[in-house]
Structure formats: C-alpha cells, structure tokens
Amino acid sequence: CIVKMASMKGFVVGALRLLVTLCLCLWNNDRCSVNAYTPVPPATSLATGLSNQMYDWRHEQKIRFQAAGDPNAKHAVVLVHGLFVNSDHWRYTLKGLADAGYRAYALDLWGCGYSSKPPRDSAVARLVCGETNRFQEETNTPSILQNIELGTAQGSSRIASVDLRHPLGSPYNFYTWGELIADFTRDIVLSGQTKDKDETSVTVVCNSIGTISSLQTILDNPGLYDGLFVVNPNFRELHSAEVPFPKLSM
C-alpha cells in the first residue's frame, strides 16, 4: 500500500507540474511560442558536415539553413525540401552543387526541422501566416474563386468553386512557406554580396510539397528568380498516367 501511495503521489505531483507548465504557456502564449517552440540545432549538421545557421525571420521566428560553395558564385541555388523532412534531405545535392561551382542554400521550412514551430492557434503563428493579409474583399482578392473550370484525370473538365485557404485554417500553408522562401532569398542569398544583385541569378530546386510552396513563391515574385527545377512533385500519382487501368479506377 505504501508503494502504491508513493507512486500515486508521484503521479499527482507530475501531473500538477505539467498542468502549471501548460497554464503558463497559455498565459504567456507569445513568449512560449517564440522560445519554447524553437529547437536548438547542433553547431554542425551530422548529415552534411555543414554549419547550422539561423535566419531571423518575421516576428522573431528562427529558420535554420545550411550553405555550401563559393559565396561569390554567380549562380545561387535555393533548395526547398518536402513533407516531414528538413534541409538535411539535400545532403548530397548541397555538396554536388558546391563542387560544380554553385552557391547552394537549403533551409528548414517554418514548422520543420530546427526552425520555429509555434502552435498553429498562437498569436505569433497568426501574425506569421501568409493568408492573414492576402485575401481581402476590398482589394479584390477573395479567398474563394467562383465557377472555375478545372481539368480532370480523364482529360475532361468540370466547374467548381475553389477555396484558396488552408482547409483547416493552419498557418503552416503554401502561402506562408512561399513568403519565407522569398524573404530568405532576399535577406540571405542576395545579401552581403559584392556584385550587383541584378547580376546574381537564383534558381529554386524543390521536392514534394516544397514544389507548391516554390511555385507560389515564383508567382508572387516573378522577377526574383531565374528558374525553377522540380524533383518528384507531390500529387503526380493522381495523374491518369500514373494510375494502373485509369479507365477503370478513375
């Protein structure tokens, strides 16, 4: 009985401590979001052997990135990873591009890897969200496009209304990541170089959901990049060419 009582007491004390911690986080949500949800990376990436660097993005959000190659190279490459990974995904690509004479950068998207990860419903996350100031009726930028003709896997078309916002209202969306990629390009890739920025060409290389984020970046900033290279974009399996017996299964 004494052992059981001691175990129960320890459980209750631990639960109370957890409750107090959660209450403090809720009471001071901004501070908790900025500090407690930003992992601290090791000085050097174990995957690449490169230094882990931090980019101070908007509203005190920290974005981890790695860089390889000549800082004064005439051509820079920004590598954008996909879902559930981080900049270490490009471990071989970083070295290969550097050896070929390029300046290569790979970043952890906001919410991934060693970058900041505030709760999606926190005040700081809402401030960072790329949807916050994008869709406004008064500026004729509605969030829902009415009666849009969409293609189908069978090669036909259909009419539908398309909601451009994240279906769950998450700030971790393609607009936010697209803005991050553009800001990173301006502040890190094109900053501090001796040559004129107009002479620096920047290409984006992307994979999986990084493809959609990068395409959004290109749409929003058409003059910022010289090219886009897509590696295995997501959703390709929905194309009829990727599905066995498409006439029967789609």
HUFEN-V505112 format. One record per backbone hydrogen bond with DSSP energy under -0.5 kcal/mol. CO is the residue of the C=O (numbers start at 1). NH is the residue of the N-H. Records with the same first field share a line. If there is no record, write none. Layout:
CO->NH, NH
This chain:
1->5
2->6
3->7
4->8
5->9
6->10
7->11
8->12
9->13
10->14
11->15
12->16
13->17
14->18
15->19
16->20
17->21
18->22
19->23
20->24
21->25
22->26
23->27
24->28
26->29
28->32
29->33
30->34
31->35, 36
32->36, 37
35->38
37->39, 117
39->41
43->52
45->49
50->45
51->53
53->65
54->56
55->57, 63
57->60
58->61
61->57
62->64, 116
63->55
64->108
65->53
66->106
68->104
70->73
74->201
75->103
76->203
77->79, 105
78->80, 205
79->81, 107
80->207
82->85
86->89
87->90
88->91
90->94
91->95
92->96
93->97
94->98
95->99
96->100
97->102
98->101
102->104
103->77
104->68
105->79
106->66
107->81, 109
109->112
112->115
116->111
119->122
122->126
123->127
124->128
125->129
129->132
131->134, 135
134->136
136->139, 141
137->140
141->136
143->145, 164
144->146
145->162
148->150, 160
150->158
152->155
156->152
158->150
160->148
161->163
162->145, 164
166->169
171->173
173->177
174->178
175->179
176->180
177->181
178->182
179->183
180->184
181->185
182->186
183->187
184->188, 189
185->190
188->191
196->199
197->200
199->201
201->76
202->226, 227
203->78
204->229
205->80
206->231
207->210
208->211, 212, 234
209->213
210->214
211->215
212->216
213->217
214->218
215->219
216->220
217->221
221->224, 225
227->204
228->230
229->206
230->232
231->208
232->208
233->236
235->238
236->239
239->242
240->243
243->246
245->248, 249
246->250
